[in-house]
Amino acid sequence: MKILIAEDEKFIANSLKKNFEEEGYSAEIAKNGEQALEMASECNYDVILLDWRMPKLSGIEVCKILRKSNFNKPIILLTALTDISNKIEALNFGADDYITKPFSFEEVLARISAVSRRYNTFSRTVTFGDIELNLFTRILKINNENIKLSEKEFDLLKYLIDNKGQILDKERLCRDVWDLPFTPDTNIVEVTIKKLRKKLEVDTEKKFIRTIYGEGYLFIVE
């Protein structure tokens, strides 16, 4: 396993590098955000550790740029910030995990092991025709163009793909996608389906989501 440590505090960076190498891993150090981006573009790292507060570019900025460029390997942020809002911000911008300083090397190893298992256990992308859905970056790509999905559009599309060929009624979609134990008196399902159809089908001229009147919706990959 090859690990990039983007950390401007020399003691922390050198300590991590030494410990990783003693465990049999290969580790390299970037001293600032710009160097981290440059190294990540030139080398295929298995995991990237990013300090939140680095010179030139912060860890969260590096994370955002990497995810926009479709970097699909684990990213873990290291930070002294402890507020839950910071953790939420990190996860929303594509980080896989968040480690608060001070930390033990054993914790870092455990977090790397956990995120690596998730990446190795599940397929990273789902492809059908000219369409690709990245399950980790949550990016939909059609004809090599990135299409932005809302959280529920992604959840709905992933659920439709997982259950392709099955007729899914509104009650089931509300329960499994929206976590609602009832069918609301709104058209939330219909509206989300309409938005998803527009994004999926406008450039492909294919009909992936069929309406089976009186029964529900059917996802078809031809």
C-alpha positions as CSV (number, residue, x, y, z in Angstrom):
1,M,0.0,0.0,0.0
2,K,1.3,3.5,-1.0
3,I,0.3,6.4,1.3
4,L,0.6,10.1,0.8
5,I,0.9,12.1,4.0
6,A,0.0,15.8,3.4
7,E,1.0,17.4,6.6
8,D,3.0,20.6,7.3
9,E,3.9,19.7,10.9
10,K,7.3,18.0,10.4
11,F,7.1,15.9,13.6
12,I,3.7,14.5,12.8
13,A,4.6,13.9,9.1
14,N,7.9,12.2,9.9
15,S,6.4,10.1,12.7
16,L,3.6,8.8,10.5
17,K,6.0,8.1,7.7
18,K,8.4,6.2,10.0
19,N,5.5,4.1,11.5
20,F,4.0,3.3,8.1
21,E,7.4,2.1,6.8
22,E,7.9,-0.1,9.9
23,E,4.5,-1.7,9.1
24,G,5.7,-2.4,5.6
25,Y,3.9,0.4,3.8
26,S,5.3,2.9,1.4
27,A,4.8,6.5,2.5
28,E,5.6,9.9,1.0
29,I,5.2,13.4,2.5
30,A,3.8,16.6,1.0
31,K,4.5,19.8,2.9
32,N,1.6,21.8,1.6
33,G,-1.7,21.5,-0.3
34,E,-0.2,22.4,-3.7
35,Q,2.5,19.8,-3.4
36,A,-0.1,17.3,-2.3
37,L,-2.2,17.9,-5.5
38,E,0.9,17.7,-7.7
39,M,2.1,14.4,-6.1
40,A,-1.5,12.9,-6.3
41,S,-1.6,13.7,-10.0
42,E,1.7,12.0,-10.7
43,C,1.5,8.9,-8.5
44,N,-1.3,6.4,-7.9
45,Y,-1.6,6.4,-4.1
46,D,-3.8,3.9,-2.3
47,V,-4.7,6.3,0.5
48,I,-4.2,10.1,1.1
49,L,-4.0,11.7,4.6
50,L,-4.7,15.4,4.4
51,D,-4.1,17.9,7.2
52,W,-7.0,20.3,7.3
53,R,-4.9,23.5,7.8
54,M,-2.0,23.4,5.4
55,P,-0.2,26.3,3.6
56,K,-1.2,27.3,0.1
57,L,-4.2,25.0,-0.1
58,S,-6.1,23.6,2.9
59,G,-6.8,19.9,3.2
60,I,-10.5,20.4,2.5
61,E,-9.7,22.4,-0.7
62,V,-7.4,19.6,-1.9
63,C,-10.1,17.0,-1.1
64,K,-12.6,19.0,-3.2
65,I,-10.3,19.3,-6.1
66,L,-9.3,15.7,-6.1
67,R,-13.0,14.5,-6.0
68,K,-13.9,16.9,-8.8
69,S,-11.1,15.3,-10.9
70,N,-12.6,11.8,-10.1
71,F,-10.0,10.7,-7.7
72,N,-11.5,7.5,-6.4
73,K,-9.2,6.4,-3.6
74,P,-9.7,6.8,0.2
75,I,-9.1,10.3,1.6
76,I,-8.8,10.9,5.4
77,L,-8.6,14.4,6.9
78,L,-6.4,15.1,10.0
79,T,-7.4,18.1,12.1
80,A,-7.4,19.7,15.5
81,L,-11.0,20.9,14.8
82,T,-13.5,19.0,16.9
83,D,-16.9,20.7,16.0
84,I,-19.4,18.3,14.4
85,S,-20.0,20.8,11.7
86,N,-16.4,20.4,10.5
87,K,-16.8,16.7,10.3
88,I,-20.0,17.1,8.3
89,E,-18.2,19.6,6.0
90,A,-15.4,17.1,5.4
91,L,-17.7,14.2,4.6
92,N,-19.8,16.4,2.3
93,F,-16.8,17.4,0.2
94,G,-15.7,13.8,-0.4
95,A,-13.6,12.8,2.6
96,D,-14.0,9.1,3.7
97,D,-13.1,9.7,7.3
98,Y,-11.9,12.3,9.8
99,I,-9.3,11.9,12.5
100,T,-9.0,14.4,15.3
101,K,-5.6,15.5,16.7
102,P,-4.0,14.3,18.9
103,F,-4.3,10.7,17.6
104,S,-2.5,7.4,18.0
105,F,-0.9,5.6,15.1
106,E,-3.0,2.6,15.9
107,E,-6.1,4.7,15.3
108,V,-4.8,5.9,12.0
109,L,-4.0,2.3,10.9
110,A,-7.5,1.2,12.0
111,R,-9.2,4.0,10.0
112,I,-7.2,3.3,6.9
113,S,-8.0,-0.4,7.2
114,A,-11.7,0.4,7.6
115,V,-12.0,2.7,4.6
116,S,-9.8,0.4,2.4
117,R,-12.2,-2.5,3.2
118,R,-15.1,-0.4,2.0
119,Y,-13.4,0.5,-1.2
120,N,-12.4,-3.1,-1.8
121,T,-15.7,-4.7,-0.9
122,F,-18.0,-2.7,-3.1
123,S,-17.8,-1.8,-6.8
124,R,-16.8,1.8,-7.1
125,T,-18.8,2.5,-10.2
126,V,-21.9,1.3,-11.9
127,T,-21.9,1.5,-15.7
128,F,-24.8,1.2,-18.2
129,G,-24.3,2.3,-21.8
130,D,-22.6,5.7,-21.9
131,I,-23.6,6.4,-18.3
132,E,-21.4,5.9,-15.2
133,L,-22.4,6.4,-11.6
134,N,-19.5,6.6,-9.1
135,L,-20.8,5.2,-5.8
136,F,-18.1,7.0,-3.7
137,T,-17.9,10.5,-5.3
138,R,-21.6,10.3,-6.1
139,I,-20.9,11.7,-9.5
140,L,-23.0,10.8,-12.5
141,K,-21.1,10.9,-15.8
142,I,-22.8,10.8,-19.2
143,N,-20.7,10.8,-22.3
144,N,-17.7,11.8,-20.2
145,E,-19.6,14.9,-18.8
146,N,-20.2,15.2,-15.1
147,I,-23.8,15.6,-14.1
148,K,-24.7,17.0,-10.6
149,L,-27.2,15.0,-8.6
150,S,-29.0,16.0,-5.4
151,E,-28.7,13.7,-2.5
152,K,-32.1,12.1,-3.0
153,E,-31.6,11.9,-6.8
154,F,-28.4,9.9,-6.2
155,D,-30.2,7.7,-3.6
156,L,-33.1,7.1,-5.9
157,L,-31.0,6.3,-8.9
158,K,-28.8,3.9,-6.9
159,Y,-31.9,2.1,-5.5
160,L,-33.5,1.9,-9.0
161,I,-30.2,0.4,-10.4
162,D,-30.0,-2.1,-7.5
163,N,-33.6,-3.2,-8.2
164,K,-33.6,-3.0,-12.0
165,G,-36.2,-5.1,-13.7
166,Q,-38.6,-4.9,-10.7
167,I,-41.7,-2.7,-10.6
168,L,-41.3,-0.4,-7.6
169,D,-44.4,1.2,-6.2
170,K,-44.5,4.6,-4.5
171,E,-44.9,3.1,-1.0
172,R,-41.8,1.1,-1.3
173,L,-39.7,4.0,-2.7
174,C,-40.9,6.2,0.2
175,R,-39.9,3.6,2.7
176,D,-36.6,2.6,1.3
177,V,-35.3,5.8,-0.3
178,W,-36.9,8.5,1.8
179,D,-37.0,6.4,5.1
180,L,-40.7,7.2,5.5
181,P,-43.0,4.6,7.1
182,F,-45.9,6.1,5.1
183,T,-46.7,7.5,1.7
184,P,-46.9,11.3,2.1
185,D,-49.6,13.4,0.6
186,T,-47.1,15.1,-1.8
187,N,-45.7,14.3,-5.2
188,I,-42.1,14.1,-3.9
189,V,-41.5,10.7,-5.7
190,E,-42.9,11.9,-9.0
191,V,-40.9,15.2,-8.9
192,T,-37.6,13.4,-8.1
193,I,-38.3,10.8,-10.8
194,K,-39.0,13.6,-13.3
195,K,-35.7,15.4,-12.4
196,L,-33.8,12.2,-12.6
197,R,-35.3,11.3,-16.0
198,K,-34.3,14.7,-17.4
199,K,-30.7,14.3,-16.3
200,L,-30.4,10.7,-17.4
201,E,-32.3,10.8,-20.7
202,V,-31.9,14.3,-22.2
203,D,-28.5,13.5,-23.8
204,T,-29.0,9.7,-24.3
205,E,-32.4,9.6,-25.9
206,K,-33.0,6.4,-24.0
207,K,-35.8,5.6,-21.6
208,F,-34.3,4.1,-18.5
209,I,-37.2,4.8,-16.1
210,R,-40.6,3.5,-17.2
211,T,-43.9,4.3,-15.6
212,I,-46.1,1.3,-15.2
213,Y,-49.4,3.0,-14.6
214,G,-51.3,1.9,-11.5
215,E,-48.2,-0.1,-10.3
216,G,-45.1,2.0,-10.1
217,Y,-41.7,2.5,-11.8
218,L,-39.4,0.1,-13.7
219,F,-35.7,0.7,-14.3
220,I,-34.5,-0.9,-17.5
221,V,-31.0,-1.2,-18.9
222,E,-31.2,-2.1,-22.6
